[in-house]
Amino acid sequence: MLFGGRTLIQVPVKPTRLAHVWRVVAKVCGFVFAVCGIFALGECYLQIAPPGDLAEHLGVESPKTGPFKPDSRYGAQYRSLAALDADNPGKLDAYRHLFRNPKPPRVWAFFGSSFAQAPGMLADTTRWHVSTRTTFNLGKNEILPVRLAQAELLLDEGLPVERIFIVVIPLDGFFFALHSLEQIRVTPNGGISYDPRLPAVGGWFVRNSRLALQSWTQTGWQVNQPNYPTRQLNDRYDGRMLADFTTAFGHFAKATARHRVPVTMVLLPNHEQTTRGAGFAFQNAITPVLREQGYDVCDVREAFLAYPDKPSLFIPDKHFSDVGNRLLLATVLEHLKATSPSETDLPDPKTVRP
């Protein structure tokens, strides 16, 4: 109540348009700062502790460790024979007497995937049935370029090898669908990582942001040959994949020629090719390349396709069974007897064949 009987009434003042704008701006800025904070935390975490799938594509910035050094031919090579030994604990012990041996035994050295290296597979089957040769293998699966680098290092270090066998299945060729030779990088701590293929637009951002790179690798477009599932190995193998395969084996052909060691490429059919009528695009693509480079090629498909009890050739994980490995070795022996008549002391393939 004011003097004179008048009453003061307060009328609420509507906010001005400017005040409303400032409130909206404040909310937007708060949201942006929150997003930036979360982004910064994510970046920091991925910088400090990148998960395995991201570390695989960080190139030389990857924290991965290993026994390797950079190599211009295979992408990576072991730093030394001691590094190879440390990476395969105890595996070289049985073969140390062979190195620099003035009167070595006749050695067959096997390199390849688990179809050659795993217990009971081709190397072991050869060890059991071919007593006239010393069988060498390290029992460990490596990526395809590293297998070649490993074999060359062992030759350079004096392993006396009469013949090298490189066992190849279609899945081995898939490595070059994932990574080209140019993408292979060796980290400062000796591990193998890969440079991803970057998008044409925004590549700089993907390269410099761990979060963006993690997202990019989830698309599958960071690989050497995008949109190429493993099942296509039976239908098509060409382009960048075949070019890298050719380059890698071209380098190895020069190394083995320098050491005067023959190499037999053993081309295996996979389960789908043997039992389901899948095509042989991978084998058909690499065979002329390998022969042109001077390799002896033993493609065993006909023996496997003709075998009447095909399920007996495989164990549940689709590796070869004892029956499959004996059929494989018998076919290789038949091939060697046909192409190398001087191999007179090899066992009769009929005694090995299931």
C-alpha positions as CSV (number, residue, x, y, z in Angstrom):
1,M,0.0,0.0,0.0
2,L,1.5,3.3,-1.0
3,F,0.7,6.8,0.3
4,G,-2.7,8.0,-0.8
5,G,-4.2,4.5,-0.9
6,R,-2.6,3.4,-4.1
7,T,-1.3,-0.2,-4.5
8,L,1.9,-1.1,-6.3
9,I,1.4,-4.1,-8.6
10,Q,4.5,-5.9,-10.1
11,V,4.1,-6.9,-13.7
12,P,6.4,-9.7,-14.8
13,V,8.8,-8.6,-17.6
14,K,9.0,-11.0,-20.6
15,P,12.6,-12.0,-21.5
16,T,14.0,-10.2,-24.4
17,R,14.8,-12.1,-27.6
18,L,18.5,-11.5,-27.0
19,A,18.3,-13.3,-23.6
20,H,16.6,-16.3,-25.2
21,V,19.3,-16.5,-27.9
22,W,22.0,-16.5,-25.2
23,R,20.3,-19.3,-23.4
24,V,20.2,-21.4,-26.6
25,V,23.8,-20.6,-27.3
26,A,24.8,-21.6,-23.8
27,K,23.0,-25.0,-24.2
28,V,24.6,-25.6,-27.6
29,C,28.1,-24.7,-26.3
30,G,27.6,-27.0,-23.3
31,F,26.6,-29.9,-25.6
32,V,29.6,-29.2,-27.8
33,F,32.0,-29.0,-24.9
34,A,30.6,-32.3,-23.5
35,V,31.0,-34.0,-26.9
36,C,34.5,-32.7,-27.2
37,G,35.4,-33.9,-23.7
38,I,34.1,-37.4,-24.5
39,F,36.0,-37.3,-27.8
40,A,39.2,-36.2,-26.0
41,L,38.9,-38.9,-23.4
42,G,38.4,-41.5,-26.1
43,E,41.4,-40.2,-28.0
44,C,43.5,-40.3,-24.9
45,Y,42.5,-43.8,-24.1
46,L,43.2,-45.1,-27.6
47,Q,46.5,-43.3,-27.6
48,I,47.6,-44.9,-24.3
49,A,46.1,-48.4,-24.7
50,P,44.9,-49.1,-28.2
51,P,43.0,-52.5,-28.4
52,G,44.4,-55.3,-30.6
53,D,42.2,-54.6,-33.6
54,L,43.3,-51.0,-33.7
55,A,47.0,-51.8,-32.9
56,E,46.9,-54.0,-36.0
57,H,46.4,-50.9,-38.2
58,L,48.6,-48.3,-36.5
59,G,51.7,-49.0,-38.6
60,V,55.0,-47.9,-37.0
61,E,53.0,-46.3,-34.2
62,S,51.6,-49.6,-33.0
63,P,52.8,-50.9,-29.6
64,K,53.2,-54.4,-30.9
65,T,56.5,-56.2,-30.2
66,G,58.3,-59.0,-32.0
67,P,61.5,-60.3,-33.5
68,F,61.4,-58.4,-36.8
69,K,63.1,-55.7,-38.7
70,P,61.9,-53.9,-41.8
71,D,62.6,-55.6,-45.1
72,S,62.1,-54.1,-48.6
73,R,61.1,-57.4,-50.2
74,Y,58.9,-59.2,-47.7
75,G,57.9,-56.3,-45.5
76,A,59.5,-57.9,-42.5
77,Q,62.5,-60.1,-41.8
78,Y,63.8,-61.6,-38.5
79,R,66.5,-59.5,-37.0
80,S,68.8,-62.5,-36.7
81,L,68.8,-66.3,-36.4
82,A,68.8,-65.7,-32.6
83,A,65.6,-63.7,-32.9
84,L,64.0,-66.5,-34.9
85,D,65.1,-69.0,-32.3
86,A,63.7,-66.9,-29.5
87,D,60.4,-66.6,-31.4
88,N,60.2,-70.4,-31.7
89,P,61.4,-71.5,-28.3
90,G,63.1,-74.9,-28.4
91,K,62.1,-75.6,-32.0
92,L,65.6,-75.1,-33.5
93,D,67.3,-77.3,-30.9
94,A,66.8,-80.5,-32.9
95,Y,68.4,-79.0,-36.0
96,R,71.4,-77.1,-34.7
97,H,73.8,-79.8,-35.7
98,L,72.7,-79.2,-39.4
99,F,74.0,-75.6,-39.6
100,R,77.4,-75.4,-41.2
101,N,77.7,-79.2,-41.2
102,P,80.4,-80.2,-43.7
103,K,78.6,-83.6,-44.3
104,P,74.9,-82.9,-43.7
105,P,72.1,-85.4,-44.2
106,R,69.6,-84.9,-47.0
107,V,67.1,-82.3,-45.6
108,W,63.6,-81.6,-46.8
109,A,62.4,-78.3,-45.3
110,F,58.7,-77.6,-45.0
111,F,57.1,-74.1,-44.8
112,G,53.5,-73.3,-44.8
113,S,50.3,-73.1,-42.8
114,S,49.0,-75.5,-40.2
115,F,48.4,-78.0,-43.1
116,A,52.1,-78.4,-43.1
117,Q,53.1,-77.4,-39.6
118,A,50.5,-78.8,-37.2
119,P,51.0,-82.1,-35.4
120,G,50.2,-85.0,-37.7
121,M,50.1,-82.9,-40.9
122,L,52.3,-83.1,-43.9
123,A,55.7,-82.5,-42.2
124,D,55.1,-85.1,-39.6
125,T,53.6,-87.5,-42.1
126,T,56.8,-87.1,-44.2
127,R,58.9,-87.6,-41.1
128,W,57.1,-90.9,-40.4
129,H,57.2,-92.3,-43.9
130,V,60.3,-91.0,-45.7
131,S,63.2,-92.3,-43.6
132,T,65.8,-91.3,-46.3
133,R,65.3,-87.6,-45.6
134,T,65.7,-85.4,-42.5
135,T,62.5,-83.4,-42.2
136,F,62.8,-79.8,-41.0
137,N,59.9,-77.7,-39.8
138,L,59.3,-75.4,-36.9
139,G,55.7,-76.3,-36.3
140,K,54.4,-72.7,-36.3
141,N,52.1,-70.9,-38.7
142,E,53.2,-67.5,-40.0
143,I,51.8,-65.0,-42.4
144,L,52.8,-65.8,-46.0
145,P,55.5,-63.2,-46.5
146,V,57.1,-64.1,-43.2
147,R,57.3,-67.8,-44.2
148,L,59.3,-66.8,-47.2
149,A,61.5,-64.5,-45.2
150,Q,62.1,-67.2,-42.6
151,A,63.1,-69.7,-45.2
152,E,65.6,-67.3,-46.8
153,L,67.1,-66.4,-43.5
154,L,67.6,-70.1,-42.7
155,L,69.3,-70.7,-46.0
156,D,71.5,-67.6,-45.5
157,E,72.5,-68.9,-42.0
158,G,73.7,-72.2,-43.5
159,L,70.8,-74.7,-43.1
160,P,71.7,-77.4,-45.7
161,V,68.5,-78.0,-47.6
162,E,68.1,-80.4,-50.5
163,R,64.6,-79.3,-51.3
164,I,62.1,-76.8,-49.9
165,F,58.4,-77.5,-49.8
166,I,56.0,-74.6,-49.5
167,V,52.5,-75.8,-48.8
168,V,49.8,-73.4,-50.0
169,I,46.0,-73.5,-49.5
170,P,43.6,-70.9,-50.9
171,L,43.2,-69.2,-47.6
172,D,47.0,-68.3,-47.7
173,G,46.2,-66.1,-50.6
174,F,43.7,-64.2,-48.6
175,F,46.5,-62.4,-46.7
176,F,47.0,-60.2,-49.8
177,A,43.3,-59.4,-49.8
178,L,43.8,-58.0,-46.3
179,H,47.3,-56.4,-46.6
180,S,49.6,-55.5,-49.5
181,L,53.3,-55.8,-49.2
182,E,53.4,-52.0,-49.1
183,Q,51.1,-51.9,-46.1
184,I,53.4,-54.1,-43.9
185,R,55.2,-52.1,-41.2
186,V,57.6,-53.2,-38.5
187,T,57.3,-51.2,-35.2
188,P,60.2,-49.9,-33.3
189,N,59.8,-52.9,-30.9
190,G,59.9,-55.4,-33.7
191,G,56.2,-56.2,-34.1
192,I,54.3,-56.4,-37.4
193,S,51.5,-53.9,-38.0
194,Y,49.9,-52.5,-41.1
195,D,49.2,-49.1,-42.6
196,P,45.5,-48.9,-43.4
197,R,44.2,-47.8,-46.8
198,L,42.6,-44.4,-46.1
199,P,39.5,-42.9,-47.6
200,A,39.9,-40.4,-50.5
201,V,38.0,-37.8,-48.6
202,G,39.0,-37.3,-44.9
203,G,42.1,-39.4,-45.1
204,W,44.1,-36.9,-43.1
205,F,41.6,-36.9,-40.3
206,V,41.4,-40.7,-40.2
207,R,45.2,-40.9,-40.1
208,N,45.5,-38.5,-37.2
209,S,42.5,-39.5,-35.1
210,R,42.5,-42.8,-33.3
211,L,38.7,-42.7,-32.8
212,A,38.2,-42.0,-36.5
213,L,40.7,-44.8,-37.4
214,Q,38.9,-47.2,-35.1
215,S,35.6,-46.4,-36.8
216,W,37.2,-46.7,-40.3
217,T,38.6,-50.1,-39.6
218,Q,35.1,-51.4,-38.6
219,T,33.9,-50.7,-42.1
220,G,36.3,-53.2,-43.7
221,W,37.5,-50.6,-46.3
222,Q,41.0,-50.2,-44.7
223,V,42.1,-53.5,-46.4
224,N,44.0,-54.0,-49.6
225,Q,41.0,-55.5,-51.4
226,P,37.7,-54.4,-49.9
227,N,34.5,-56.4,-50.3
228,Y,36.4,-59.6,-51.0
229,P,35.1,-62.4,-48.6
230,T,37.2,-65.6,-48.3
231,R,34.6,-67.6,-50.2
232,Q,35.6,-65.7,-53.4
233,L,39.0,-67.3,-53.3
234,N,37.4,-70.2,-55.1
235,D,35.9,-67.9,-57.8
236,R,38.4,-65.1,-58.4
237,Y,42.0,-64.2,-57.5
238,D,43.5,-61.3,-59.4
239,G,44.3,-57.6,-59.3
240,R,46.4,-56.3,-56.4
241,M,46.2,-59.6,-54.6
242,L,47.8,-61.6,-57.4
243,A,50.3,-58.8,-58.0
244,D,51.6,-58.9,-54.4
245,F,51.7,-62.7,-54.4
246,T,53.7,-62.6,-57.6
247,T,56.1,-60.0,-56.2
248,A,56.8,-61.9,-52.9
249,F,57.4,-65.2,-54.6
250,G,59.6,-63.5,-57.2
251,H,61.9,-62.3,-54.5
252,F,62.0,-65.8,-52.9
253,A,62.7,-67.4,-56.3
254,K,65.9,-65.2,-56.6
255,A,67.0,-66.2,-53.1
256,T,66.6,-70.0,-53.7
257,A,68.3,-69.7,-57.1
258,R,71.2,-68.0,-55.3
259,H,71.4,-71.0,-52.9
260,R,70.7,-73.5,-55.7
261,V,67.9,-75.1,-53.8
262,P,64.8,-76.4,-55.7
263,V,61.4,-75.5,-54.3
264,T,58.3,-77.5,-54.7
265,M,55.1,-75.6,-54.3
266,V,52.4,-78.0,-53.0
267,L,49.0,-76.6,-53.8
268,L,46.2,-78.1,-51.7
269,P,42.5,-78.1,-52.3
270,N,40.3,-76.9,-49.4
271,H,37.3,-78.7,-48.0
272,E,34.8,-76.9,-50.2
273,Q,36.8,-77.6,-53.4
274,T,37.2,-81.3,-52.4
275,T,33.7,-82.1,-51.2
276,R,31.3,-79.4,-52.6
277,G,32.5,-78.8,-56.1
278,A,33.9,-75.3,-55.5
279,G,36.1,-73.7,-58.2
280,F,39.9,-73.6,-58.2
281,A,40.4,-69.9,-59.1
282,F,43.2,-69.4,-56.6
283,Q,45.3,-72.4,-57.8
284,N,44.6,-71.6,-61.4
285,A,45.8,-68.0,-61.0
286,I,49.0,-68.7,-59.2
287,T,50.2,-71.8,-61.1
288,P,51.4,-70.1,-64.3
289,V,53.0,-67.4,-62.2
290,L,54.9,-69.8,-60.1
291,R,56.1,-71.9,-63.0
292,E,57.3,-68.9,-64.9
293,Q,59.3,-68.0,-61.8
294,G,61.0,-71.4,-61.9
295,Y,59.1,-73.2,-59.1
296,D,58.2,-76.9,-59.3
297,V,54.4,-76.9,-58.9
298,C,52.6,-80.0,-57.5
299,D,48.9,-79.5,-57.6
300,V,47.2,-82.4,-55.8
301,R,43.6,-81.6,-56.7
302,E,43.1,-84.6,-59.0
303,A,44.1,-87.1,-56.4
304,F,41.7,-85.6,-53.8
305,L,38.8,-85.2,-56.3
306,A,39.2,-88.8,-57.4
307,Y,39.3,-90.3,-53.9
308,P,36.0,-92.2,-53.3
309,D,35.6,-91.5,-49.6
310,K,36.0,-87.8,-49.5
311,P,34.7,-87.2,-45.9
312,S,37.5,-89.5,-44.6
313,L,40.1,-87.1,-45.9
314,F,39.2,-84.5,-43.2
315,I,38.9,-84.1,-39.5
316,P,36.0,-81.9,-38.0
317,D,38.0,-78.6,-38.2
318,K,38.6,-79.3,-42.0
319,H,42.3,-80.1,-41.7
320,F,43.4,-83.3,-43.4
321,S,43.0,-86.5,-41.5
322,D,45.7,-89.2,-41.4
323,V,44.1,-90.6,-44.5
324,G,44.2,-87.2,-46.2
325,N,47.8,-86.6,-45.2
326,R,48.9,-90.0,-46.5
327,L,47.1,-89.4,-49.8
328,L,48.8,-86.0,-50.0
329,L,52.3,-87.4,-49.3
330,A,51.8,-90.2,-51.7
331,T,50.8,-87.7,-54.4
332,V,53.9,-85.6,-53.7
333,L,56.1,-88.7,-53.9
334,E,54.5,-89.7,-57.3
335,H,55.1,-86.1,-58.5
336,L,58.8,-86.2,-57.5
337,K,59.4,-89.6,-59.0
338,A,57.9,-88.4,-62.3
339,T,59.7,-85.1,-62.4
340,S,63.0,-86.0,-60.7
341,P,64.1,-89.5,-61.8
342,S,67.3,-89.2,-59.7
343,E,65.1,-89.5,-56.5
344,T,65.5,-93.2,-56.6
345,D,65.7,-93.8,-52.8
346,L,62.2,-92.4,-52.1
347,P,59.6,-94.9,-50.8
348,D,57.1,-96.4,-53.2
349,P,54.0,-94.1,-53.1
350,K,51.8,-97.2,-52.9
351,T,53.2,-98.0,-49.5
352,V,52.1,-94.6,-48.2
353,R,48.8,-94.2,-50.1
354,P,45.7,-95.0,-47.9
